[in-house]
Amino acid sequence: MSESREPDAFARLRAFVASDRPRTETTVTEIPSPSRIAPWSLALAADVSGAAHGVDSDLGTGRFIALYDPEEPDGWDGAFRIVTFAQAPLEPEIGVDEFVADVTWSWLVDALAAHGATYDHASGTATKIISRGYGDLAAQGDGAQLELRASWTPRDEDLTAHVRAWEDIVAMLAGLPPTSDGVTLLAPRRTARD
């Protein structure tokens, strides 16, 4: 692969996004990608229930960034690195569960395995946010949100399995079932705050 041109893996990702994918509940689009992290990057946004990108879905949203640097930066142990983000609202009762963050990380690991995405050097955070409105926002009541931020080094140049796993995570955080076997949900998620 030449250093002076975009990697073929990015063309395959664009073709995948343009194709009919099994996840009909999500809308995946290419968005502007960061330009200073790596010589080449491609970024995708996913929103649950067909919400157009630009206005994040109230049910769940996510970002997927594929980075390519032939110099193989420290910590990557490869020329590619994937950086992801997913978030969704959930019932406050689920948000206080002490294991919800652990389960969320296991969903990612299970989804990657279920889609055959090989990787190493995974890192990330699963964050639960509990909120209560005050003043003019008091009518909103209590709320909770779950966020997953993760990155890893793919072991092959076919990144579509990684996108499929990430798309499953975005949908699963919104309470939708996985498209692959072996990944189960905690409980139904709440709909958007009123």
Stockholm file with secondary structure:
# STOCKHOLM 1.0

chainA/1-194         MSESREPDAFARLRAFVASDRPRTETTVTEIPSPSRIAPWSLALAADVSGAAHGVDSDLGTGRFIALYDPEEPDGWDGAFRIVTFAQAPLEPEIGVDEFVADVTWSWLVDALAAHGATYDHASGTATKIISRGYGDLAAQGDGAQLELRASWTPRDEDLTAHVRAWEDIVAMLAGLPPTSDGVTLLAPRRTARD
#=GR chainA/1-194 SS CCTTSCCHHHHHHHHHHHSCCSCTTEEEEEECCCSSSSSEEEEEEEEETTCCTTSCCSSCEEEEEEEECTTCCTTTCSSEEEEEEEEEEECHHHHTCTTHHHHHHHHHHHHHHHTTCCEEEEEEEEEEEEEECCGGGGGGCEEEEEEEEEEEEESSSCTHHHHHHHHHHHHHHTTCCCSSTTCCCSSCCCCCCC
#=GC SS_cons         CCTTSCCHHHHHHHHHHHSCCSCTTEEEEEECCCSSSSSEEEEEEEEETTCCTTSCCSSCEEEEEEEECTTCCTTTCSSEEEEEEEEEEECHHHHTCTTHHHHHHHHHHHHHHHTTCCEEEEEEEEEEEEEECCGGGGGGCEEEEEEEEEEEEESSSCTHHHHHHHHHHHHHHTTCCCSSTTCCCSSCCCCCCC
//
